Amino acid sequence: MAEQTEKQTKILTREEVDQAYTWNLTDIFATDEAFHEAVDKLVDGLTSFIERYKGKLTDAATILAAVKDYERLDVLMDQCYGYASLPVSVDRTNSLYQKTQMEFISKIGKLMGELSFFESELLQTPMNILEEAQGLDQNYSFYLKNLLRYKPHTLSAETEKVLARLGEVMEVPYTIYETAKLADLT
């Protein structure tokens, strides 16, 4: 009886869990190599987005093109982040999972700070231009309307950039806490 209770309360490592009950990361990327290629594509895409649009969101057509490009990058970012972070959420004691996640966050962190210009500039754009951009494609009108809710709470572009760059640093205490907490359970 005691042996059965011990088996029931033991926390299994990811490797011990039946594959049917684990994340199927191949739904996101087929291989680690495909993930790393996507991260490189994301870095290139973010870099060119910043070069293409920073300081140039002055007319409705450019704003709409930027919002569409931003959406594509955001989808790729979510896929890469999911692939890098899901294994860590399952087993924070696995150093390989942690390394993959930290490398991704490190590569993207600086660019996210640079990317903060986007919403800051949109919020500084005259209302008539934003309304014109909303009218060009109804699929993106909600995003622009929703963004305007933040206008009263937006800081200067430089301050927003600094805060965006601090994102990785601000997550460190929670990451350490989670690692220690879950290490105690295994």
N, C-alpha and C positions, 0 to 999 in steps of 0.2 A: 504494500500500500504506500509506504514512504517513497519507494522507487518511482511509482506512478505519479505521485504528487510532484516530485523533483522534475520529471519529464514534462509535466504540464506547465510548470512555472519557469523553465529554462528559456531564456531569450536566445533565439537562434541568430546566427550570423547570416548575412545575405547568402553566402555559399551553401548554408545548410537548409535554406528555405526552398521548397519546391518551385521550380521556374515558373509554374503557372500563376504563382502569387507574387511575382516580382515585376518591376518596371520592365517593359519591353522597349528598350532604348532604340532598337532597330526601326521602330516606327518613326523615330525622329531622324536618325542618321544610321545608315546600314553598317558603318564601321567607324572606328576611331579616326581613321584617315579621312573619311568623309566629313567628320566633325571638324577636324583641324583645317581642312580646305574651306569649310563654311566660315570658320572663324577668320581665316585670312581674307575671304571674300567680304565679310562683315567689316573688318578693319579698313580694307580698301574702299568699300562703299561709304563708310562713315567719313573717311578722310576726303573723298571726292565730294560728298554732300556738303561738308563744311566749306570746302573751297568754292563750290558752285553757288551756294546760297547765302553765305555769311555776308551781311551788309547789302544784300541785293533783293530783299523781300519788299519791293516797292510798288508792285502792281499785281492785280488779281490773277493774271495768267501765271506769273512766276510763283505766287503763293500757292496756287492750286497744284502746280507741278511739284513744288517742294513738299506739300502735304502728301501727295501720292508717293513720292520717293521715300519720305519719312515712314510711311506705312509699310512699304516693302522692307525697309531696314528694321523696323520694329518687329515684324513677323520673324525675320531671320534672327534677330537678337533673342527673341523669346525661345526659339528653337534651340539655339546654342546654349542659352542659360539653362534651359530645362535639361538638356543632355549633360551639361556639366554639374548641375546641382542635384538632380534626382538621386543619383547613387549616394551622395553625401547625406541626404536626408534619411536614407535608410541605414547607413553605417558611417557615423562620424569618426569612427576609430580607424578607418581604412585610409592609410596615407596616400595611396594612389588616387583615390577619389578626391581627397582633399587637394592634392597637387593639381589635378585637372581643373577643379573649380577655381582655385586660387590663380592659376595661370590665366584662365579665361577672364576673371575679374580684373586682374592686373593689366592685361592687354587692352581691355575695354574701358577701364576706369578713367584714364586721361582723356580719351576721346569723348566720353560721356560729359566730362566737364566742358570740353570744347563745343559739344552739341547743344549745351544749354542755351546758346544764343538763339536757337530756333524759336522756342516759345516766347522768349523775352522779346525778340524782334517782332513776332506776330502781335504780341500784346501792345507794342508801341506803334503799330500800324494804324493809320486813321480808319475810323469805323466804316466810312463809305467804301473804302478799298476792300475791307474784310467782307462787307455785305455783297459786294460785286463778286468776290471769290466764291462766296457761298452759293450765289446764283448760277455760277458756271457749271457746277456739278453737285447735285443734291446728295450724292453719296458721301460727300465730305462736309456738308453743311453742318451736321450735328457736331462734328469735331471742332469746327471753328466756333460755333455758338457756345459749346461747352467750355472751350478754352477761355472765352471772354469772362466767365464767372470768376476767374482767378486774377483778373486785372487789378482789382483793389488790393490784392495781397502779394503782388509781384514786386520783388526788389530790383535794384539796378542790375543790368546785364553782368557786370563784373562780380557782384555779390552772388548772383545765381550761379555763376561759373565756379566760384570758390566752393559754394555749398555742394554743387554736383560732384566736384572732385573729392570732397570729403566723404562721400558715400561709402567707399571701401573702408576707410579708417573707422567710421562710425559703426560699422557692422562687426568689428573685431571683438568687442567684449561679448556680444551675443554668441558669436561663433565659438569663442573659448568656453563660454558657459555651457553651450549645447554639447561640445566635445567632452567636457569633463562630466557632465550629467550622464550622458549616454555611455561613457567609458565605465562609470560606476555600475551600470546595469549589466554589463557583459562579463 
